Amino acid sequence: MTGTSTSARLLSLLSLLQTPREWSGSELAERLRVSPRTVRRDVERLRDLGYPVQAAKGPDGGYRLVAGTAMPPLLLDDEEAVAIAVGLRTAAGNAVEGIGEASVRAMAKLEQVLPSRLRHRVGALNSATVPLPVPGGPGVDPDVLTTVASASAGGQRLRFAYRAADGTAGRRLVEPYRMVAAGRRWYLVAYDTGRGDWRIFRVDRITEPFATGERFPPRVPPEQDAAAFVTARLRSLAQVYRAVVTLHLPVEQARGRLGPDPGDLEAVDERTCRLTGHADTLEWLAARLVMLGCEFEVHEPPELAEHLRELAGRAARAAGGPR
């Protein structure tokens, strides 16, 4: 084993140990694809570097990183640690594309090892700061995100107050599986013990989350891909329109103008392409097509064609055209 691969393995081991749970030696060996003996040797190396890895007695052993300790190899002083924690909270709260979910995971790990005095400083900074709202969805409390992420990573049952879409409020006890970030909106995929079924919860509607400390045997949802599960549930709860449109635009230009979620695009010829997509509102579909800045024909649904005719009439009247 080379020094480089050993260092990479130690970083992977440290990343696992920083999640708020206890790992058995066999679990770590399986994750790292090494022998249990190598795991024990690597744990000793981490201890030599200053990481207080606690081991439980037993035939298989159990390892976890003691909370509230510094991280010597990172050489972070107090100001740097606070700056990183605040930055991660900001990124998670704004759901920056591509790093929002990673920010939550990193934030949950960092807060496990921050000394109490620094956790207090981070909390004070966040309570004294009012972020400028970003359009596009409701804000999510970073403290809620951290608690939910920690319970999910640690395999602990989670209690929280929840306000449903119709405004009714209640309390839930769930077994959290994964969180899914969609723009500024976050969803928790969890098994609802009170209803005996899998549910998705909007995290911005969760308050007073509390990790009970109770462990639960892992469950697998009907759709193991959490993002696919959330998408399927949302489509089942709302009317979804399937649009088929011919765009008078080369397929590569259409892909560039439609952005990161263009739908299914297929070239018809060098100058036109066929777009197939889904949306839960006609207004969003119509706005997206009009803003492409090209000619297009709607093949389905008929409701979209009718909505575009109404928009055209309103636009003509607003511009002083014939009544």
DRENDO-1510 file (C-alpha; in Angstrom, 1 decimal, always signed):
<recs>
REC; n; res; u; v; w
REC; 1; MET; +0.0; +0.0; +0.0 .
REC; 2; THR; +1.6; +3.3; -1.0 .
REC; 3; GLY; +1.7; +6.4; +1.2 .
REC; 4; THR; -0.7; +8.3; -1.1 .
REC; 5; SER; -3.4; +5.5; -1.0 .
REC; 6; THR; -2.9; +5.2; +2.8 .
REC; 7; SER; -3.5; +8.9; +3.2 .
REC; 8; ALA; -6.6; +8.8; +1.0 .
REC; 9; ARG; -7.9; +5.9; +3.0 .
REC; 10; LEU; -7.3; +7.7; +6.3 .
REC; 11; LEU; -9.3; +10.7; +5.0 .
REC; 12; SER; -12.1; +8.4; +4.0 .
REC; 13; LEU; -12.1; +6.7; +7.4 .
REC; 14; LEU; -12.1; +10.1; +9.1 .
REC; 15; SER; -15.0; +11.2; +7.0 .
REC; 16; LEU; -17.0; +8.2; +8.1 .
REC; 17; LEU; -16.2; +8.6; +11.8 .
REC; 18; GLN; -17.2; +12.2; +11.7 .
REC; 19; THR; -20.8; +11.3; +11.0 .
REC; 20; PRO; -22.8; +11.2; +14.3 .
REC; 21; ARG; -23.1; +7.4; +14.7 .
REC; 22; GLU; -21.0; +4.4; +15.9 .
REC; 23; TRP; -19.4; +2.2; +13.2 .
REC; 24; SER; -18.6; -1.4; +13.7 .
REC; 25; GLY; -15.2; -2.6; +12.5 .
REC; 26; SER; -16.8; -4.9; +9.9 .
REC; 27; GLU; -18.8; -1.9; +8.5 .
REC; 28; LEU; -15.7; +0.2; +8.2 .
REC; 29; ALA; -13.8; -2.6; +6.6 .
REC; 30; GLU; -16.6; -3.1; +4.0 .
REC; 31; ARG; -16.8; +0.6; +3.2 .
REC; 32; LEU; -13.1; +1.0; +2.8 .
REC; 33; ARG; -12.6; -2.4; +1.2 .
REC; 34; VAL; -9.8; -3.4; +3.6 .
REC; 35; SER; -9.5; -6.0; +6.3 .
REC; 36; PRO; -10.6; -5.4; +9.9 .
REC; 37; ARG; -7.0; -5.5; +11.0 .
REC; 38; THR; -6.2; -2.6; +8.6 .
REC; 39; VAL; -9.1; -0.7; +10.1 .
REC; 40; ARG; -7.7; -1.1; +13.6 .
REC; 41; ARG; -4.3; +0.0; +12.4 .
REC; 42; ASP; -5.7; +3.1; +10.6 .
REC; 43; VAL; -7.6; +4.0; +13.8 .
REC; 44; GLU; -4.4; +4.0; +15.7 .
REC; 45; ARG; -2.8; +6.2; +13.0 .
REC; 46; LEU; -5.7; +8.7; +13.5 .
REC; 47; ARG; -5.2; +8.7; +17.2 .
REC; 48; ASP; -1.5; +9.4; +16.7 .
REC; 49; LEU; -2.5; +12.4; +14.6 .
REC; 50; GLY; -4.6; +13.7; +17.5 .
REC; 51; TYR; -8.1; +12.5; +16.7 .
REC; 52; PRO; -9.8; +11.0; +19.7 .
REC; 53; VAL; -11.4; +7.9; +18.2 .
REC; 54; GLN; -13.4; +6.0; +20.9 .
REC; 55; ALA; -13.6; +2.2; +20.6 .
REC; 56; ALA; -16.4; +0.1; +22.1 .
REC; 57; LYS; -15.7; -3.3; +23.5 .
REC; 58; GLY; -17.0; -6.4; +21.8 .
REC; 59; PRO; -16.0; -9.1; +19.2 .
REC; 60; ASP; -16.6; -6.7; +16.3 .
REC; 61; GLY; -15.7; -3.5; +18.1 .
REC; 62; GLY; -17.4; -0.1; +17.5 .
REC; 63; TYR; -15.8; +3.3; +16.7 .
REC; 64; ARG; -16.8; +6.9; +16.8 .
REC; 65; LEU; -15.1; +10.3; +17.0 .
REC; 66; VAL; -15.5; +12.0; +20.3 .
REC; 67; ALA; -17.6; +15.2; +19.8 .
REC; 68; GLY; -16.3; +18.7; +20.8 .
REC; 69; THR; -12.7; +18.1; +19.9 .
REC; 70; ALA; -10.4; +20.1; +17.6 .
REC; 71; MET; -9.1; +18.7; +14.3 .
REC; 72; PRO; -5.3; +19.1; +14.4 .
REC; 73; PRO; -4.3; +18.2; +10.8 .
REC; 74; LEU; -6.6; +21.0; +9.5 .
REC; 75; LEU; -4.8; +23.6; +11.6 .
REC; 76; LEU; -7.9; +25.7; +12.0 .
REC; 77; ASP; -7.9; +28.5; +14.5 .
REC; 78; ASP; -11.1; +29.7; +16.2 .
REC; 79; GLU; -11.8; +32.4; +13.6 .
REC; 80; GLU; -11.3; +30.0; +10.7 .
REC; 81; ALA; -13.6; +27.4; +12.2 .
REC; 82; VAL; -16.3; +30.0; +12.8 .
REC; 83; ALA; -15.9; +31.4; +9.3 .
REC; 84; ILE; -16.3; +27.9; +7.7 .
REC; 85; ALA; -19.3; +27.1; +9.8 .
REC; 86; VAL; -21.1; +30.3; +8.9 .
REC; 87; GLY; -20.2; +29.9; +5.3 .
REC; 88; LEU; -21.6; +26.4; +5.2 .
REC; 89; ARG; -24.8; +27.6; +6.8 .
REC; 90; THR; -25.2; +30.4; +4.3 .
REC; 91; ALA; -24.6; +28.0; +1.4 .
REC; 92; ALA; -27.1; +25.5; +2.8 .
REC; 93; GLY; -29.7; +28.2; +3.5 .
REC; 94; ASN; -29.5; +29.5; -0.1 .
REC; 95; ALA; -29.3; +26.1; -1.6 .
REC; 96; VAL; -26.5; +27.0; -4.0 .
REC; 97; GLU; -26.8; +24.8; -7.0 .
REC; 98; GLY; -24.5; +21.8; -6.8 .
REC; 99; ILE; -23.2; +22.4; -3.2 .
REC; 100; GLY; -26.3; +22.8; -1.1 .
REC; 101; GLU; -26.6; +19.2; +0.0 .
REC; 102; ALA; -22.8; +18.8; +0.4 .
REC; 103; SER; -22.9; +22.0; +2.6 .
REC; 104; VAL; -25.5; +20.4; +4.9 .
REC; 105; ARG; -23.5; +17.2; +5.3 .
REC; 106; ALA; -20.3; +19.1; +5.9 .
REC; 107; MET; -22.1; +21.4; +8.4 .
REC; 108; ALA; -23.4; +18.4; +10.3 .
REC; 109; LYS; -19.9; +16.9; +10.6 .
REC; 110; LEU; -18.2; +20.2; +11.6 .
REC; 111; GLU; -20.7; +21.0; +14.3 .
REC; 112; GLN; -20.0; +17.5; +15.8 .
REC; 113; VAL; -16.4; +18.5; +16.5 .
REC; 114; LEU; -16.7; +22.2; +17.3 .
REC; 115; PRO; -16.0; +23.0; +20.9 .
REC; 116; SER; -19.0; +24.4; +22.8 .
REC; 117; ARG; -17.6; +27.9; +22.9 .
REC; 118; LEU; -17.4; +28.0; +19.1 .
REC; 119; ARG; -20.8; +26.5; +18.6 .
REC; 120; HIS; -22.1; +29.3; +20.8 .
REC; 121; ARG; -20.3; +31.9; +18.6 .
REC; 122; VAL; -21.7; +30.4; +15.4 .
REC; 123; GLY; -25.2; +30.4; +16.9 .
REC; 124; ALA; -24.9; +34.0; +17.9 .
REC; 125; LEU; -23.7; +35.1; +14.5 .
REC; 126; ASN; -26.6; +33.4; +12.8 .
REC; 127; SER; -29.2; +34.7; +15.2 .
REC; 128; ALA; -27.9; +38.3; +14.6 .
REC; 129; THR; -27.8; +37.9; +10.8 .
REC; 130; VAL; -30.8; +38.4; +8.5 .
REC; 131; PRO; -30.1; +37.1; +5.0 .
REC; 132; LEU; -31.6; +38.9; +2.0 .
REC; 133; PRO; -34.4; +36.6; +0.7 .
REC; 134; VAL; -33.6; +34.9; -2.6 .
REC; 135; PRO; -36.5; +34.5; -5.0 .
REC; 136; GLY; -37.6; +31.0; -6.0 .
REC; 137; GLY; -38.8; +29.3; -2.8 .
REC; 138; PRO; -39.2; +29.4; +1.0 .
REC; 139; GLY; -36.1; +29.7; +3.2 .
REC; 140; VAL; -35.0; +26.7; +5.3 .
REC; 141; ASP; -33.6; +27.1; +8.9 .
REC; 142; PRO; -30.0; +25.8; +8.8 .
REC; 143; ASP; -30.5; +24.5; +12.4 .
REC; 144; VAL; -33.4; +22.3; +11.2 .
REC; 145; LEU; -31.3; +21.1; +8.2 .
REC; 146; THR; -28.4; +20.2; +10.5 .
REC; 147; THR; -30.6; +18.3; +13.0 .
REC; 148; VAL; -32.4; +16.4; +10.2 .
REC; 149; ALA; -29.1; +15.6; +8.5 .
REC; 150; SER; -27.5; +14.3; +11.7 .
REC; 151; ALA; -30.5; +12.1; +12.5 .
REC; 152; SER; -30.5; +10.7; +8.9 .
REC; 153; ALA; -26.7; +10.0; +9.0 .
REC; 154; GLY; -26.8; +8.5; +12.5 .
REC; 155; GLY; -29.9; +6.3; +11.9 .
REC; 156; GLN; -31.9; +7.9; +14.7 .
REC; 157; ARG; -35.7; +8.3; +14.9 .
REC; 158; LEU; -36.7; +11.9; +14.5 .
REC; 159; ARG; -39.6; +13.8; +16.1 .
REC; 160; PHE; -40.8; +17.2; +14.7 .
REC; 161; ALA; -43.8; +19.5; +14.4 .
REC; 162; TYR; -45.1; +19.6; +10.8 .
REC; 163; ARG; -47.5; +21.9; +8.9 .
REC; 164; ALA; -49.1; +20.2; +6.0 .
REC; 165; ALA; -50.0; +21.8; +2.7 .
REC; 166; ASP; -53.6; +22.4; +3.8 .
REC; 167; GLY; -52.3; +24.2; +6.9 .
REC; 168; THR; -53.1; +21.5; +9.4 .
REC; 169; ALA; -50.4; +21.1; +12.1 .
REC; 170; GLY; -49.3; +18.0; +14.0 .
REC; 171; ARG; -46.3; +16.1; +15.3 .
REC; 172; ARG; -44.5; +13.2; +13.5 .
REC; 173; LEU; -42.2; +10.4; +14.5 .
REC; 174; VAL; -40.2; +9.2; +11.5 .
REC; 175; GLU; -37.2; +7.1; +10.5 .
REC; 176; PRO; -35.3; +9.5; +8.2 .
REC; 177; TYR; -33.7; +8.1; +5.0 .
REC; 178; ARG; -32.4; +10.9; +2.9 .
REC; 179; MET; -32.8; +14.6; +2.1 .
REC; 180; VAL; -33.3; +15.8; -1.4 .
REC; 181; ALA; -32.4; +19.4; -2.5 .
REC; 182; ALA; -34.5; +21.0; -5.3 .
REC; 183; GLY; -33.4; +24.6; -5.8 .
REC; 184; ARG; -34.3; +26.4; -2.5 .
REC; 185; ARG; -36.7; +23.7; -1.5 .
REC; 186; TRP; -35.6; +20.7; +0.6 .
REC; 187; TYR; -37.5; +17.4; +1.0 .
REC; 188; LEU; -37.0; +14.7; +3.7 .
REC; 189; VAL; -37.7; +11.1; +2.6 .
REC; 190; ALA; -38.7; +9.2; +5.7 .
REC; 191; TYR; -40.7; +6.3; +7.0 .
REC; 192; ASP; -43.6; +7.7; +9.0 .
REC; 193; THR; -44.1; +5.3; +12.0 .
REC; 194; GLY; -47.6; +6.8; +12.8 .
REC; 195; ARG; -48.9; +6.1; +9.3 .
REC; 196; GLY; -46.9; +3.0; +8.6 .
REC; 197; ASP; -45.8; +4.2; +5.2 .
REC; 198; TRP; -43.1; +6.2; +3.4 .
REC; 199; ARG; -43.6; +10.0; +3.1 .
REC; 200; ILE; -41.9; +13.1; +1.9 .
REC; 201; PHE; -41.8; +16.2; +4.1 .
REC; 202; ARG; -40.9; +19.7; +3.0 .
REC; 203; VAL; -38.1; +20.8; +5.4 .
REC; 204; ASP; -39.3; +24.4; +5.5 .
REC; 205; ARG; -42.5; +23.2; +7.1 .
REC; 206; ILE; -40.6; +21.3; +9.8 .
REC; 207; THR; -40.1; +22.9; +13.2 .
REC; 208; GLU; -38.8; +21.7; +16.6 .
REC; 209; PRO; -36.9; +18.7; +15.2 .
REC; 210; PHE; -35.5; +16.4; +17.8 .
REC; 211; ALA; -33.3; +13.3; +17.3 .
REC; 212; THR; -34.6; +10.8; +19.9 .
REC; 213; GLY; -31.4; +8.8; +20.0 .
REC; 214; GLU; -33.4; +5.6; +19.2 .
REC; 215; ARG; -31.8; +3.5; +16.5 .
REC; 216; PHE; -33.9; +1.7; +13.9 .
REC; 217; PRO; -33.1; -1.1; +11.5 .
REC; 218; PRO; -32.5; +0.3; +8.0 .
REC; 219; ARG; -35.5; +0.3; +5.7 .
REC; 220; VAL; -35.4; +0.6; +1.9 .
REC; 221; PRO; -38.1; +2.8; +0.3 .
REC; 222; PRO; -40.0; +1.6; -2.8 .
REC; 223; GLU; -37.7; +3.7; -4.9 .
REC; 224; GLN; -34.1; +3.5; -3.6 .
REC; 225; ASP; -33.1; +6.7; -5.5 .
REC; 226; ALA; -34.3; +9.3; -3.1 .
REC; 227; ALA; -34.5; +12.0; -5.8 .
REC; 228; ALA; -36.6; +9.7; -8.1 .
REC; 229; PHE; -38.9; +8.9; -5.1 .
REC; 230; VAL; -39.5; +12.6; -4.4 .
REC; 231; THR; -40.2; +13.3; -8.1 .
REC; 232; ALA; -42.7; +10.4; -8.3 .
REC; 233; ARG; -44.5; +11.5; -5.1 .
REC; 234; LEU; -44.8; +15.1; -6.2 .
REC; 235; ARG; -46.2; +14.2; -9.6 .
REC; 236; SER; -48.7; +11.9; -7.9 .
REC; 237; LEU; -49.9; +14.8; -5.7 .
REC; 238; ALA; -50.2; +17.4; -8.3 .
REC; 239; GLN; -51.6; +17.6; -11.9 .
REC; 240; VAL; -48.7; +17.3; -14.3 .
REC; 241; TYR; -48.9; +18.4; -17.9 .
REC; 242; ARG; -46.9; +16.6; -20.6 .
REC; 243; ALA; -45.9; +19.0; -23.3 .
REC; 244; VAL; -44.7; +18.1; -26.8 .
REC; 245; VAL; -43.5; +21.1; -28.8 .
REC; 246; THR; -41.6; +21.6; -32.0 .
REC; 247; LEU; -39.0; +24.4; -31.7 .
REC; 248; HIS; -37.6; +26.2; -34.7 .
REC; 249; LEU; -34.2; +26.2; -33.2 .
REC; 250; PRO; -31.2; +23.9; -33.6 .
REC; 251; VAL; -31.1; +21.3; -30.9 .
REC; 252; GLU; -27.8; +22.5; -29.3 .
REC; 253; GLN; -29.1; +26.1; -29.1 .
REC; 254; ALA; -32.3; +24.9; -27.6 .
REC; 255; ARG; -30.4; +22.9; -25.0 .
REC; 256; GLY; -28.4; +26.0; -24.1 .
REC; 257; ARG; -31.4; +28.3; -23.7 .
REC; 258; LEU; -33.5; +25.8; -21.7 .
REC; 259; GLY; -30.8; +25.5; -19.0 .
REC; 260; PRO; -29.8; +22.7; -16.7 .
REC; 261; ASP; -33.2; +20.8; -17.0 .
REC; 262; PRO; -34.1; +21.0; -20.6 .
REC; 263; GLY; -36.4; +17.9; -20.8 .
REC; 264; ASP; -36.1; +15.5; -23.7 .
REC; 265; LEU; -34.8; +17.1; -26.8 .
REC; 266; GLU; -34.5; +15.4; -30.2 .
REC; 267; ALA; -33.3; +16.9; -33.4 .
REC; 268; VAL; -35.8; +17.0; -36.2 .
REC; 269; ASP; -33.4; +18.5; -38.8 .
REC; 270; GLU; -30.6; +21.1; -38.7 .
REC; 271; ARG; -33.0; +23.9; -37.8 .
REC; 272; THR; -35.7; +22.4; -35.6 .
REC; 273; CYS; -36.0; +20.0; -32.7 .
REC; 274; ARG; -38.7; +18.3; -30.7 .
REC; 275; LEU; -39.1; +19.1; -27.0 .
REC; 276; THR; -40.9; +16.7; -24.6 .
REC; 277; GLY; -41.3; +17.9; -21.0 .
REC; 278; HIS; -43.4; +17.9; -17.9 .
REC; 279; ALA; -44.7; +20.7; -15.6 .
REC; 280; ASP; -47.4; +21.2; -13.0 .
REC; 281; THR; -48.6; +24.5; -14.4 .
REC; 282; LEU; -49.6; +25.8; -17.8 .
REC; 283; GLU; -48.3; +29.2; -16.9 .
REC; 284; TRP; -44.7; +27.9; -16.3 .
REC; 285; LEU; -44.8; +26.0; -19.6 .
REC; 286; ALA; -46.0; +28.9; -21.6 .
REC; 287; ALA; -43.5; +31.4; -20.0 .
REC; 288; ARG; -40.6; +29.0; -20.7 .
REC; 289; LEU; -41.6; +28.6; -24.4 .
REC; 290; VAL; -42.1; +32.3; -25.0 .
REC; 291; MET; -38.8; +33.2; -23.4 .
REC; 292; LEU; -36.9; +30.9; -25.8 .
REC; 293; GLY; -37.2; +33.7; -28.4 .
REC; 294; CYS; -38.0; +31.4; -31.4 .
REC; 295; GLU; -41.1; +30.2; -33.3 .
REC; 296; PHE; -42.7; +27.0; -32.0 .
REC; 297; GLU; -45.7; +24.7; -32.5 .
REC; 298; VAL; -47.6; +23.0; -29.6 .
REC; 299; HIS; -48.7; +19.5; -30.3 .
REC; 300; GLU; -49.9; +18.7; -26.8 .
REC; 301; PRO; -51.6; +19.4; -24.5 .
REC; 302; PRO; -54.5; +21.3; -26.0 .
REC; 303; GLU; -54.8; +23.3; -22.7 .
REC; 304; LEU; -51.3; +24.8; -23.4 .
REC; 305; ALA; -52.3; +25.9; -26.9 .
REC; 306; GLU; -55.5; +27.5; -25.5 .
REC; 307; HIS; -53.5; +29.2; -22.7 .
REC; 308; LEU; -51.1; +30.7; -25.2 .
REC; 309; ARG; -54.0; +32.1; -27.3 .
REC; 310; GLU; -55.3; +33.8; -24.2 .
REC; 311; LEU; -51.8; +35.2; -23.5 .
REC; 312; ALA; -51.5; +36.4; -27.1 .
REC; 313; GLY; -54.8; +38.2; -26.8 .
REC; 314; ARG; -53.9; +40.0; -23.6 .
REC; 315; ALA; -50.5; +41.0; -25.0 .
REC; 316; ALA; -52.1; +42.4; -28.2 .
REC; 317; ARG; -54.6; +44.4; -26.1 .
REC; 318; ALA; -51.8; +45.7; -23.9 .
REC; 319; ALA; -49.9; +46.9; -26.9 .
REC; 320; GLY; -52.9; +48.7; -28.3 .
REC; 321; GLY; -53.6; +46.2; -31.0 .
REC; 322; PRO; -57.1; +45.4; -32.5 .
REC; 323; ARG; -59.7; +44.4; -29.9 .
</recs>
